[in-house]
Amino acid sequence: MAENYEFAAMKSNGISLQRAMRSLTIIILSIGITSFFFANTVIPWGNLKQKNLINNIKRMKPAMAIVEGSFEQLGDYNIKVTKKSGDNGRFLEDVIIHKKTPNRTGNFTVIKSKKGELKSSLKSDVIQLVLYDGNYYEEMIPKTAEQRISLPFIKGEFKEYELNVDVSELNEVDLDTETVTDNQKMLRINELKERIDTFVNTFEQNMKVYHQTQHTKWTPENIDNRVKEIDSIVYKENFFDTMSIFDQRRAIENAINRSKSDRSAIQSRIFFEKTENERLWKHEIEIHKKYVLGIACIILFFIGAPLGAIIRKGGLGLPLVVAVVFFLAYHFINIGAEQSATRGAIPVWLGAWLGTMIIFPIGVILTYRATSDQGFFDVGGAMDSLFRIFKKKPNKA
């Protein structure tokens, strides 16, 4: 509106920028309110349907369930491949398989092969996975103390190895079945608040039980019960010297084992608390994001609308480019802030609102300078200066 003095002509006819923007402002306010309700109803419903549809398709088409570069579950096997090719991704390369063992947690059976092939039919309840040029490794269950020390295992090589995966349950999958309903992106505000309250109460109860267990583990009463009364005392400068060689070794081993056990328990507790906090923060961020979406629509309008009056060169194109730059900056700031809030580096509210807090004063300044007919900066002059700097000078004959 400023390149050919359209804004000046409007003002000379008594039409201010505020009046010109009035109808658009009402529309944008309506869009902002609609965006909030959309984010609170339609988006969670869409995420719910999308996630469950993808999961059901993966279950019906096992080849689709195997994703390149990550472990995916197929029956009793966790499978990872580097590359898929062929019709429906039936040919596999660099296959790693972890087989589940009943009544035993951990990866005790590992199969690796250079190539593999999925063979199945629509009517069959069994998928045949043929592996070529690989190795088979399995740790045996130790039955004696010697075996627990030596850790026996079975290892072999093969040119061709066949695995039959039972997928009878997968052939009965209904695409409309909803098995995943607890993701934070699928919940409304009231559901998120209920979930957060449940998390907090469960976490506090868990912490209370944990502290009670730790504080009652080595109370003075428990220590006194372990002390044995003796009739005589053998004096030694070092208490350790009063023990036999066997008792000394056993004491050292017990101390080492207790230290390892305590360290493992502490690490496990730290990981548990970190996981629970991250899950809580993700739910809190999701609540804020529903409000941020509607407000951001309004603020970005008050950035984009004044740019046409401030930038006096480039017609519609240059203001649009600058507006896109503002939006991208806002988007990347939001992504970084949300990730920081999820890790606990910054408060949740700051992670959700940081981008909006940054662009809000920019929108106020741009709108004020546009309504008062003040240019923020001479973009046209800056562009001309850049062109003059980089313009190639003609060579003199």
Order of alpha helices (4+ residues) and beta strands (2+ residues): alpha-alpha-alpha-alpha-beta-beta-beta-beta-beta-beta-alpha-beta-alpha-alpha-alpha-alpha-alpha-alpha
